[in-house]
Structures are given as C-alpha cells and as structure tokens.
Amino acid sequence: MKATKSLILGSAAIFAGAGAQAADLPVKARSVEYVKICSLYGTGFYYVPGSDTCIKLGGYVRAETTVGTSYHFNPPENGVGGARNRLSDYYSTRARGNLNIDTRTATEYGMLRTYFEGVFTWTSGSYSGSGTTATNGSTGYSGATAGGGTLGIYYAFIQFAGFTFGKAQSQFSSPWSSYPANNLELPGGGGWDPVNQITYTADFGQGITASFSAQDQVVNYTTNIWNVSGATAAGLATGSYGAGDIGGSRTPDLVGMVRVDQVWGLFQASIAAHDNHSAYYGAPEVTGYPSDKWGWAGQLALSIKNLPTGPGDSINLQGVYTNGASRYNFQDYMSTTFAMYGGTAVSGAYQSVGLAGVSDSVFVTGAGQQLTTTYGFNGGFNHNWNPQWSTGIYGAWAAVRYNGTAKGYICGAVVGTLALSSGLGGCNPDFNYSVVGALTRWTPVKNLTFSAELAYMMLDQKYASGSAVSLPLQSSIAKPAAAYELKDQNSLQMLVRVQRNW
C-alpha cells in the first residue's frame, strides 16, 4: 500500500514539473474569426469570415387562407372553382417558408453580386370529379399530401460589370409589377415572376438607367398558339379555342427598358418583341406549318411618392398594349382560359356560363397565324394611417380582341361544335376582365404583418345576349351535357395573411 501511494505521488510530481516547464515556453494563440459588419451595401450585411465578400440572409414565414376561391392569388375562373358547385372550395390554405441569400464583393469592375431566393410551400388541394359517366359521382384529390409540399426557385442570378445572368425579374416589368397595392393577382402589365435572362444595364447617373435583355419566353411569356381546326367540344367548354400548337423554342424575347428613378417617384417605358413559333398543322411534319410571326408589347409605368396624404403614401399606375404577346398583359400567374358558371333565366338552359380564352395567335390548317391584340392597365393607392396600419385600394382592367379572320375561325368552331343558338351574328370571342379591391394591413411589431384583402372580379364576355351553347358532359367538374346561356360572370374573394419577415 505504501509503495503504491509513493508511486502515485511521484508520478504527480513529475507531471506537475513538466507542466511548469511547458508554461514557461511561448505558445501561439489560436486565431479567432469575428463576424464583422459590412456597411458598404446597407444594413444586414456581414463579411464572410476570411474574405472580402459581404453576405446578407433574409426570408419570411407566411400563413394564409383564401375564401371564395379554390386558388391562391386568383379568382374562381375555371375548373372546380369556376364550376361553383359542391366540388368548389369555400376556402383554401397555404403555408410558406422563404430563404434568400445576397452576396456582394467590390471589384475593379464594380460590384459582383449573387442572389438566390427559394421557397418551400404547402398548399391545400382540391377534389375534382373522377367519374366517367353521368351516374358515377366519385372524386379524386389533387394537391399537396399531408407531409408533402413543393420547392420553388424564385431568383438565382449573378450581376457583374452591368450584366445580369440567370433568373431575375423581367426588365419589362415595373418595380411593383402586378402589385400596385394588392396581394391578389391583376392583369394590366408585366408580371412579377422571375425569368431566365441575359441583361445589360447602363447607369447614366441621376437615377436614369436603361436595360437591354434577352429573356426566356417558354413558360413566363407565352399564352397559347391555337390551331382552331383541332378544336373539340371538351376544349371549347373550358375556353380553349383550339388544339395547343406551340413549337420548340427558337429565339428569346427581346426587351428594352428606360427608367427614371427620382425622389418624387419613378417613370418607366418598356418594350418587348416576342416570336410566335408554332408546331405543325397535323401530327406528322409533312402536313406543313404556318410561318413564324413576331408580336410585341409596350408598357408605361408611373409611381408618385411624397404625397400630401401622408408619409410613405404612393400611387402606382401602369398601362400596356400587346399584339401577339399577351403574357405581357395577362401575366403568368393568371389563367388563359375561363369557364365560370352561374344562374340563368333563359328557358331551356341548365345554367349560364362565361367562356373566354387568351392566346398569342390562332390559325386553321393551311393558313397563317392571326395575332391576338390585348390592352389594359392597373393602378393602386397606398396610404399609411400610422406606423401600424395601412390600406391599399386598387383596380385593373384588360381587354382581349381578335381580328375579323380570327373571329371567323373561332366562331366557326363554336357554332359548329357547340351549336351556338344565335349563330355567327351572336358569336364574339372578345372579352374584358376587370378587378377592384382593397387591402388593409396591421403591423403590431416590426416585420410582423396581418392583412386582409377583398377583391371583386368581373368577366365581361361579348357573346350576344341570350345566346346559348350545348356543352358536353364534364365529369371533372360535375357539369351535365346541357344547354348553357352565355353570360357575364363575377366573383368575390378574400385573402387573409400573416407574415413574419426576418
């Protein structure tokens, strides 16, 4: 026992002595990386440790409910929403998480910037009819599963020496795009949804810039190219005036924009060229095809700030005209086919329906493309009652006009296929689409906002009063084969949202 104790004490003395000798030697301190604030690009930026790159992280979490529509952002204008029966949703819910990453580095060529923004979204779906006969009333669900959801990529671009490469907001759009004072979607101007592009922006100083861009047209900026010779009763009943006949991509849309951004507000003029490239008249390539036709769109936008109504108040206005480029008016979050049902007082008609369709061009087999003309505007007034409460009021109107040749094609299909009761004299596929609404926001604490928005939508179709069509059975929306009066339709919907930005 004494030997063991002596061994332990001796070992302790040896280690203590070694520790004392080590303490006398110089030791290099471990470097500590501190996160430093980067003040070059505004608040929220920090230097990436060990580099001269500044980074900013941000995002939001949002929960919302729509009432009176099966869709988020849009009125009940087609499908189960437009059917307005037991398949239509009285409400729909959505939850979304957003993350954005902004990096910036000063270089001899100017700022080098990368930006990414992605979202994770869960949206409740809808039940639509799955029966194939008049006696089978089964339904099926389409939408997010209980543990599912979707990933979306909003922005992903690089900016260097005046160039922008990647997915960013179109240079055609105004800074507020289709949201002058609203959350629900509006026509009347270029949309918000980012698009792949190559852009050069020249800065002339004094808030004056000009941009020239080549941007992808495939998803964002193409509506429909319809071969009316391929129209079917099932398609016409949904507002689709022919067989979809868009060909492969050939050329991007070409965009030019000039902007003046001052203390008083902003003015912007934009123009875009859009190539309409169709597929073939028939299934094989030997059937031929119509020649390409270029369309175009032009837009003017104006924002007025520093209004006498209060600090932070603003008025945003924009107007657009398109020929063969309808997506620059009916932006890509909006539908391009409309089938809204309602009541009727016409004897022998089951219900009324508002049918309408938006296209870039239409044609029939053996003939050339006929470009579709649209025009419209939107505007809004934003007022801050105090730091916690604000209100926006807004309106939008858009028109679709087919030329005489295109009307002849479409009306031939409608009369011949749907047996339009009033004949060619009552057939007119032109229509107007308008929305008015109001939005109120409450921000009890910084970056937390509760909002409620009410919007009234009107579909003004131009078929002759009292006209009727014979629609086939549409089991997916539970509509029977019957006669339907062609009639203007409207809807009222509400969006309630809570959002926390960080």
C-alpha positions as CSV (number, residue, x, y, z in Angstrom):
1,M,0.0,0.0,0.0
2,K,2.8,2.4,0.9
3,A,4.6,1.5,-2.3
4,T,1.5,2.3,-4.4
5,K,1.0,5.6,-2.6
6,S,4.6,6.6,-3.2
7,L,4.3,5.7,-7.0
8,I,1.2,7.9,-7.4
9,L,2.6,10.9,-5.6
10,G,5.9,10.6,-7.6
11,S,4.0,10.5,-10.9
12,A,2.0,13.6,-9.9
13,A,5.2,15.4,-9.1
14,I,6.7,14.5,-12.4
15,F,3.6,15.7,-14.4
16,A,3.4,18.9,-12.3
17,G,7.0,19.7,-13.1
18,A,6.5,19.1,-16.8
19,G,3.5,21.4,-16.7
20,A,5.5,24.1,-15.1
21,Q,8.3,23.8,-17.7
22,A,5.7,23.9,-20.5
23,A,4.1,27.1,-19.1
24,D,7.4,28.8,-19.5
25,L,7.5,28.2,-23.3
26,P,6.0,30.7,-25.8
27,V,2.7,29.4,-27.2
28,K,1.0,30.8,-30.4
29,A,-2.6,31.9,-29.6
30,R,-5.3,30.4,-31.7
31,S,-6.8,32.8,-34.2
32,V,-10.4,33.8,-33.6
33,E,-12.7,34.7,-36.5
34,Y,-15.1,37.6,-35.7
35,V,-18.2,38.3,-37.8
36,K,-17.7,41.9,-38.8
37,I,-20.5,44.2,-40.0
38,C,-20.3,45.2,-43.7
39,S,-21.6,48.8,-44.1
40,L,-20.9,49.1,-47.9
41,Y,-24.3,47.8,-49.0
42,G,-26.7,48.8,-46.3
43,T,-27.9,47.2,-43.1
44,G,-27.9,43.5,-42.5
45,F,-24.7,42.7,-44.3
46,Y,-21.7,40.9,-42.7
47,Y,-18.3,39.9,-44.0
48,V,-17.9,36.2,-44.7
49,P,-15.1,35.3,-42.3
50,G,-11.7,35.2,-44.0
51,S,-12.9,37.0,-47.2
52,D,-13.8,40.4,-48.6
53,T,-17.3,39.2,-49.5
54,C,-20.4,40.6,-47.7
55,I,-23.4,38.4,-47.2
56,K,-27.0,39.0,-46.1
57,L,-29.5,36.4,-45.1
58,G,-33.2,37.0,-45.1
59,G,-36.6,35.5,-45.7
60,Y,-40.1,35.1,-44.3
61,V,-42.7,32.6,-43.0
62,R,-46.2,33.1,-44.2
63,A,-49.6,31.5,-43.5
64,E,-52.7,32.5,-45.5
65,T,-56.2,31.5,-46.3
66,T,-58.3,32.3,-49.3
67,V,-62.1,32.5,-49.1
68,G,-64.5,32.1,-52.0
69,T,-61.9,30.5,-54.4
70,S,-60.2,27.2,-55.0
71,Y,-57.0,29.0,-55.9
72,H,-54.4,31.3,-54.2
73,F,-54.0,34.7,-55.8
74,N,-56.7,34.1,-58.5
75,P,-60.5,34.3,-58.6
76,P,-62.5,31.1,-59.2
77,E,-62.4,31.5,-63.0
78,N,-62.2,27.9,-64.3
79,G,-62.1,24.2,-63.2
80,V,-63.7,23.3,-59.9
81,G,-63.5,26.9,-58.8
82,G,-65.4,28.2,-61.8
83,A,-68.0,25.4,-61.5
84,R,-69.4,26.9,-58.3
85,N,-70.9,23.6,-57.0
86,R,-70.2,21.0,-54.4
87,L,-66.7,20.4,-55.8
88,S,-65.7,24.1,-55.4
89,D,-63.7,25.1,-52.3
90,Y,-65.2,27.6,-49.9
91,Y,-61.6,28.2,-48.7
92,S,-58.0,27.1,-49.3
93,T,-54.9,27.3,-47.1
94,R,-51.2,27.7,-47.7
95,A,-48.0,27.9,-45.6
96,R,-44.7,29.0,-47.0
97,G,-41.1,29.5,-45.8
98,N,-38.8,31.7,-47.8
99,L,-35.0,32.0,-47.7
100,N,-32.9,34.5,-49.6
101,I,-29.1,34.8,-49.8
102,D,-27.4,38.0,-51.1
103,T,-23.6,38.2,-51.5
104,R,-21.7,41.2,-52.8
105,T,-18.0,41.9,-53.4
106,A,-16.3,45.1,-54.5
107,T,-14.1,44.6,-57.6
108,E,-12.3,46.8,-60.1
109,Y,-15.2,46.2,-62.5
110,G,-17.8,47.3,-59.9
111,M,-19.9,45.2,-57.6
112,L,-20.0,41.4,-58.1
113,R,-23.3,40.2,-56.7
114,T,-25.1,36.8,-56.5
115,Y,-28.6,36.4,-55.3
116,F,-30.7,33.4,-54.5
117,E,-34.3,33.1,-53.2
118,G,-36.2,29.9,-52.7
119,V,-39.5,28.9,-51.1
120,F,-40.9,25.8,-49.5
121,T,-44.7,25.8,-49.9
122,W,-47.6,23.6,-48.7
123,T,-51.0,24.4,-50.3
124,S,-54.2,22.5,-49.7
125,G,-55.5,20.9,-52.9
126,S,-59.0,20.3,-54.4
127,Y,-61.3,17.4,-55.1
128,S,-62.5,17.1,-58.7
129,G,-64.8,14.6,-60.3
130,S,-63.2,11.3,-61.4
131,G,-66.3,9.6,-62.8
132,T,-66.6,8.9,-66.5
133,T,-70.4,8.5,-66.7
134,A,-73.4,10.6,-65.6
135,T,-74.1,8.1,-62.8
136,N,-70.6,7.8,-61.3
137,G,-70.1,10.6,-58.8
138,S,-66.7,9.7,-57.4
139,T,-64.0,12.3,-56.8
140,G,-60.2,12.4,-56.5
141,Y,-57.8,14.7,-54.6
142,S,-55.1,16.7,-56.3
143,G,-52.7,18.8,-54.3
144,A,-50.1,18.6,-51.5
145,T,-50.1,15.5,-49.3
146,A,-50.1,15.8,-45.5
147,G,-46.3,15.6,-45.3
148,G,-45.6,16.9,-48.8
149,G,-45.1,20.3,-50.4
150,T,-43.1,21.9,-53.2
151,L,-39.8,23.7,-53.6
152,G,-39.7,26.8,-55.7
153,I,-36.8,28.8,-57.1
154,Y,-37.7,32.5,-57.4
155,Y,-34.4,34.1,-58.0
156,A,-30.9,32.8,-58.9
157,F,-28.7,35.3,-60.7
158,I,-25.2,36.8,-60.9
159,Q,-24.6,40.5,-61.6
160,F,-21.2,41.7,-62.8
161,A,-20.0,44.8,-64.7
162,G,-23.5,45.8,-65.6
163,F,-24.6,42.4,-66.7
164,T,-27.3,40.1,-65.1
165,F,-27.2,36.4,-65.8
166,G,-29.9,34.0,-64.5
167,K,-33.4,34.1,-63.1
168,A,-34.5,37.6,-62.2
169,Q,-37.5,39.8,-62.6
170,S,-38.1,40.8,-66.3
171,Q,-36.8,44.2,-67.3
172,F,-40.1,44.8,-68.9
173,S,-41.9,44.8,-65.5
174,S,-42.3,47.8,-63.3
175,P,-40.7,47.5,-59.8
176,W,-44.2,46.8,-58.3
177,S,-45.0,44.5,-61.3
178,S,-48.6,43.3,-60.8
179,Y,-48.9,44.5,-57.2
180,P,-49.6,48.3,-57.2
181,A,-51.4,48.0,-53.8
182,N,-52.5,44.3,-53.6
183,N,-51.6,40.7,-52.9
184,L,-54.2,39.0,-55.3
185,E,-53.2,38.9,-59.0
186,L,-54.0,41.6,-61.5
187,P,-53.8,41.9,-65.3
188,G,-52.7,45.1,-67.0
189,G,-48.9,44.9,-67.0
190,G,-45.8,42.7,-66.9
191,G,-45.8,40.2,-64.1
192,W,-43.5,39.6,-61.1
193,D,-42.4,36.0,-61.7
194,P,-38.7,36.0,-62.4
195,V,-37.4,34.7,-65.7
196,N,-34.1,33.4,-67.1
197,Q,-32.3,36.2,-68.9
198,I,-29.1,37.9,-70.0
199,T,-29.3,41.6,-69.4
200,Y,-27.1,44.6,-69.7
201,T,-28.0,47.7,-67.7
202,A,-26.4,51.1,-68.4
203,D,-26.4,53.6,-65.5
204,F,-26.4,57.2,-66.7
205,G,-26.5,58.8,-63.2
206,Q,-29.1,61.0,-61.7
207,G,-31.4,57.9,-61.3
208,I,-31.5,57.2,-65.1
209,T,-30.9,53.7,-66.3
210,A,-31.5,51.7,-69.5
211,S,-31.6,47.9,-69.9
212,F,-31.4,45.6,-72.9
213,S,-32.4,42.0,-72.3
214,A,-32.8,38.6,-74.0
215,Q,-35.2,36.5,-71.8
216,D,-36.7,33.1,-71.9
217,Q,-40.2,33.0,-73.4
218,V,-41.2,29.4,-72.9
219,V,-43.1,29.4,-69.6
220,N,-43.3,33.0,-68.5
221,Y,-44.2,34.8,-71.7
222,T,-46.3,32.5,-73.9
223,T,-50.0,32.0,-73.6
224,N,-51.5,29.9,-76.3
225,I,-51.0,29.3,-80.0
226,W,-54.2,27.6,-81.1
227,N,-54.9,25.5,-84.2
228,V,-58.6,26.1,-84.3
229,S,-59.0,23.2,-86.8
230,G,-58.3,21.0,-83.8
231,A,-60.9,22.4,-81.5
232,T,-63.0,19.9,-79.6
233,A,-66.2,20.2,-77.6
234,A,-64.4,19.4,-74.4
235,G,-61.8,22.1,-75.0
236,L,-64.2,24.8,-76.1
237,A,-66.3,24.1,-72.9
238,T,-63.2,25.3,-70.9
239,G,-62.5,28.4,-73.0
240,S,-59.7,26.7,-75.1
241,Y,-60.4,27.7,-78.7
242,G,-58.3,25.1,-80.4
243,A,-55.6,22.5,-80.1
244,G,-52.4,23.8,-78.4
245,D,-49.8,24.0,-81.2
246,I,-46.7,25.8,-79.8
247,G,-43.4,24.7,-81.4
248,G,-40.0,24.4,-79.9
249,S,-38.1,27.4,-78.7
250,R,-36.3,29.4,-81.4
251,T,-35.5,32.8,-80.1
252,P,-35.7,34.6,-76.7
253,D,-37.9,37.6,-76.2
254,L,-36.0,40.8,-76.7
255,V,-36.7,43.6,-74.1
256,G,-35.7,47.2,-73.8
257,M,-36.4,49.4,-70.8
258,V,-35.7,53.0,-69.7
259,R,-36.3,54.1,-66.1
260,V,-36.1,57.4,-64.3
261,D,-36.0,57.0,-60.5
262,Q,-36.2,60.2,-58.5
263,V,-37.2,61.4,-55.1
264,W,-40.7,62.3,-56.4
265,G,-41.2,58.8,-57.8
266,L,-40.5,56.8,-60.9
267,F,-41.2,56.7,-64.6
268,Q,-40.5,53.7,-66.8
269,A,-41.1,52.8,-70.5
270,S,-40.7,49.2,-71.7
271,I,-41.0,47.3,-75.0
272,A,-40.7,43.6,-75.8
273,A,-40.6,41.6,-79.1
274,H,-42.0,38.0,-79.0
275,D,-41.6,35.3,-81.7
276,N,-44.7,33.1,-82.2
277,H,-43.4,29.8,-83.5
278,S,-45.9,27.1,-84.0
279,A,-45.7,23.3,-84.5
280,Y,-47.3,21.5,-87.4
281,Y,-50.8,21.6,-88.9
282,G,-51.1,17.8,-88.2
283,A,-49.3,15.1,-86.4
284,P,-46.5,14.4,-89.0
285,E,-44.2,17.1,-90.2
286,V,-45.2,16.6,-93.8
287,T,-48.5,18.4,-93.0
288,G,-46.7,21.7,-93.0
289,Y,-46.9,24.7,-90.7
290,P,-47.7,28.4,-90.6
291,S,-44.8,30.8,-90.8
292,D,-43.5,32.5,-87.6
293,K,-44.9,35.9,-86.7
294,W,-43.3,38.4,-84.4
295,G,-45.5,40.0,-81.8
296,W,-44.7,42.9,-79.5
297,A,-45.7,44.6,-76.2
298,G,-45.3,48.1,-74.9
299,Q,-45.8,49.5,-71.4
300,L,-45.6,52.8,-69.5
301,A,-45.4,52.9,-65.7
302,L,-45.6,55.8,-63.2
303,S,-45.1,55.9,-59.4
304,I,-45.7,59.1,-57.4
305,K,-44.3,59.4,-53.9
306,N,-44.2,62.0,-51.1
307,L,-48.0,62.6,-51.4
308,P,-49.7,65.2,-49.2
309,T,-51.9,62.4,-47.8
310,G,-49.1,61.2,-45.5
311,P,-45.6,59.9,-45.2
312,G,-44.8,56.8,-47.3
313,D,-48.0,57.1,-49.3
314,S,-47.8,56.3,-53.0
315,I,-49.7,55.9,-56.3
316,N,-48.6,53.3,-58.8
317,L,-50.0,53.2,-62.3
318,Q,-49.2,51.3,-65.5
319,G,-50.7,50.6,-68.9
320,V,-49.8,48.0,-71.5
321,Y,-50.6,47.2,-75.2
322,T,-49.8,43.9,-76.8
323,N,-50.1,42.3,-80.2
324,G,-49.1,38.6,-80.4
325,A,-47.6,38.8,-76.9
326,S,-50.5,38.5,-74.5
327,R,-48.5,37.4,-71.4
328,Y,-47.2,40.9,-71.0
329,N,-50.8,41.8,-70.1
330,F,-52.2,38.6,-68.7
331,Q,-49.1,37.7,-66.7
332,D,-48.1,34.2,-66.0
333,Y,-49.9,33.7,-62.6
334,M,-53.2,34.3,-64.4
335,S,-55.3,31.8,-66.3
336,T,-55.6,31.9,-70.1
337,T,-58.9,30.0,-70.2
338,F,-62.1,31.0,-68.4
339,A,-65.2,29.0,-67.7
340,M,-67.3,30.5,-64.9
341,Y,-70.8,29.2,-64.2
342,G,-73.8,30.9,-62.7
343,G,-77.6,31.1,-62.7
344,T,-79.8,31.7,-65.7
345,A,-83.3,33.0,-66.5
346,V,-83.3,31.6,-70.1
347,S,-85.9,29.0,-70.7
348,G,-84.4,25.6,-71.6
349,A,-80.9,26.5,-70.3
350,Y,-79.5,24.5,-67.4
351,Q,-77.2,27.3,-66.1
352,S,-75.2,30.2,-67.5
353,V,-71.5,30.2,-68.3
354,G,-68.9,32.8,-69.2
355,L,-66.4,31.4,-71.7
356,A,-63.2,33.2,-72.8
357,G,-59.7,32.4,-73.9
358,V,-56.4,34.3,-74.2
359,S,-53.9,33.5,-77.0
360,D,-50.9,34.9,-78.7
361,S,-52.2,33.7,-82.1
362,V,-54.7,31.5,-83.8
363,F,-54.8,29.7,-87.1
364,V,-56.5,26.9,-89.1
365,T,-54.8,24.2,-91.0
366,G,-53.4,25.5,-94.2
367,A,-53.5,29.2,-93.2
368,G,-51.2,31.7,-91.4
369,Q,-51.2,32.9,-87.8
370,Q,-53.6,35.7,-86.8
371,L,-52.1,37.7,-83.8
372,T,-54.2,38.5,-80.8
373,T,-54.4,42.0,-79.5
374,T,-54.8,42.9,-75.8
375,Y,-54.6,46.1,-73.8
376,G,-55.1,47.1,-70.2
377,F,-54.0,48.9,-67.1
378,N,-53.7,48.6,-63.3
379,G,-53.2,51.0,-60.5
380,G,-53.3,51.4,-56.7
381,F,-53.1,53.9,-53.9
382,N,-51.2,53.0,-50.7
383,H,-52.0,55.0,-47.6
384,N,-50.3,54.8,-44.2
385,W,-52.7,55.7,-41.4
386,N,-50.0,55.4,-38.8
387,P,-46.9,53.2,-38.3
388,Q,-49.1,50.2,-37.5
389,W,-51.9,50.5,-40.0
390,S,-52.0,50.9,-43.8
391,T,-54.6,50.5,-46.6
392,G,-54.3,49.9,-50.3
393,I,-57.1,50.3,-52.9
394,Y,-56.6,49.2,-56.4
395,G,-58.2,48.3,-59.8
396,A,-57.3,46.7,-63.1
397,W,-58.9,46.2,-66.5
398,A,-57.8,44.3,-69.5
399,A,-59.3,43.6,-72.9
400,V,-58.7,40.8,-75.5
401,R,-59.6,41.5,-79.1
402,Y,-59.5,39.0,-82.0
403,N,-59.3,40.3,-85.6
404,G,-62.0,39.5,-88.1
405,T,-60.2,36.5,-89.6
406,A,-59.5,35.0,-86.1
407,K,-63.2,35.5,-85.1
408,G,-64.3,33.7,-88.2
409,Y,-62.1,30.7,-87.3
410,I,-63.2,30.6,-83.6
411,C,-66.9,31.2,-84.3
412,G,-66.9,28.5,-87.0
413,A,-65.7,26.1,-84.3
414,V,-68.1,27.4,-81.6
415,V,-71.1,27.3,-83.9
416,G,-70.3,24.0,-85.5
417,T,-69.2,22.2,-82.3
418,L,-71.2,23.7,-79.5
419,A,-74.2,24.6,-81.6
420,L,-74.3,28.3,-80.7
421,S,-78.0,29.1,-80.7
422,S,-77.7,32.6,-82.2
423,G,-75.3,31.7,-85.0
424,L,-72.5,33.8,-86.3
425,G,-74.3,37.0,-85.5
426,G,-74.1,36.3,-81.8
427,C,-70.6,34.9,-81.8
428,N,-67.8,37.2,-80.5
429,P,-64.8,35.7,-78.6
430,D,-63.6,39.1,-77.4
431,F,-63.9,39.8,-73.7
432,N,-62.9,42.2,-70.9
433,Y,-61.5,41.2,-67.5
434,S,-61.5,43.6,-64.5
435,V,-60.8,43.6,-60.8
436,V,-61.3,46.1,-58.0
437,G,-60.3,45.6,-54.4
438,A,-59.0,46.8,-51.1
439,L,-56.2,45.6,-48.7
440,T,-55.7,46.6,-45.1
441,R,-52.5,45.7,-43.1
442,W,-51.7,45.8,-39.4
443,T,-48.1,45.6,-38.2
444,P,-48.2,45.4,-34.4
445,V,-44.4,44.9,-34.2
446,K,-41.7,45.3,-36.7
447,N,-41.6,42.8,-39.5
448,L,-44.9,41.1,-38.5
449,T,-47.9,41.9,-40.6
450,F,-51.5,40.8,-40.6
451,S,-53.5,41.6,-43.7
452,A,-57.0,41.1,-45.1
453,E,-57.9,41.7,-48.8
454,L,-61.2,41.7,-50.6
455,A,-61.4,41.7,-54.4
456,Y,-64.3,41.7,-56.9
457,M,-63.7,40.2,-60.3
458,M,-65.8,40.7,-63.4
459,L,-65.7,38.7,-66.7
460,D,-67.4,40.7,-69.5
461,Q,-67.8,38.3,-72.4
462,K,-69.1,39.6,-75.7
463,Y,-71.3,36.9,-77.0
464,A,-74.8,38.2,-77.9
465,S,-77.3,38.5,-75.0
466,G,-79.4,35.3,-74.7
467,S,-77.0,33.2,-76.8
468,A,-76.7,29.6,-75.7
469,V,-74.3,26.7,-76.3
470,S,-74.6,22.9,-75.9
471,L,-71.8,21.7,-73.7
472,P,-70.8,18.1,-73.3
473,L,-70.7,16.2,-70.0
474,Q,-67.8,17.5,-67.9
475,S,-67.4,14.9,-65.2
476,S,-64.4,16.5,-63.6
477,I,-66.5,19.5,-62.6
478,A,-69.8,17.6,-62.4
479,K,-71.5,19.6,-65.2
480,P,-74.1,17.7,-67.3
481,A,-74.4,17.7,-71.0
482,A,-77.0,20.5,-71.5
483,A,-77.7,23.9,-73.0
484,Y,-76.0,26.9,-71.2
485,E,-76.7,30.5,-71.6
486,L,-73.6,32.6,-72.5
487,K,-73.5,35.4,-69.9
488,D,-71.1,37.7,-68.0
489,Q,-69.9,36.4,-64.7
490,N,-68.4,37.8,-61.5
491,S,-66.9,36.6,-58.2
492,L,-65.9,37.9,-54.7
493,Q,-62.9,36.5,-52.9
494,M,-60.9,37.3,-49.8
495,L,-57.3,36.7,-48.8
496,V,-56.2,36.7,-45.2
497,R,-52.5,36.5,-44.4
498,V,-50.0,36.7,-41.6
499,Q,-46.3,37.1,-42.5
500,R,-43.1,37.4,-40.4
501,N,-40.1,38.8,-42.2
502,W,-36.6,38.3,-40.9
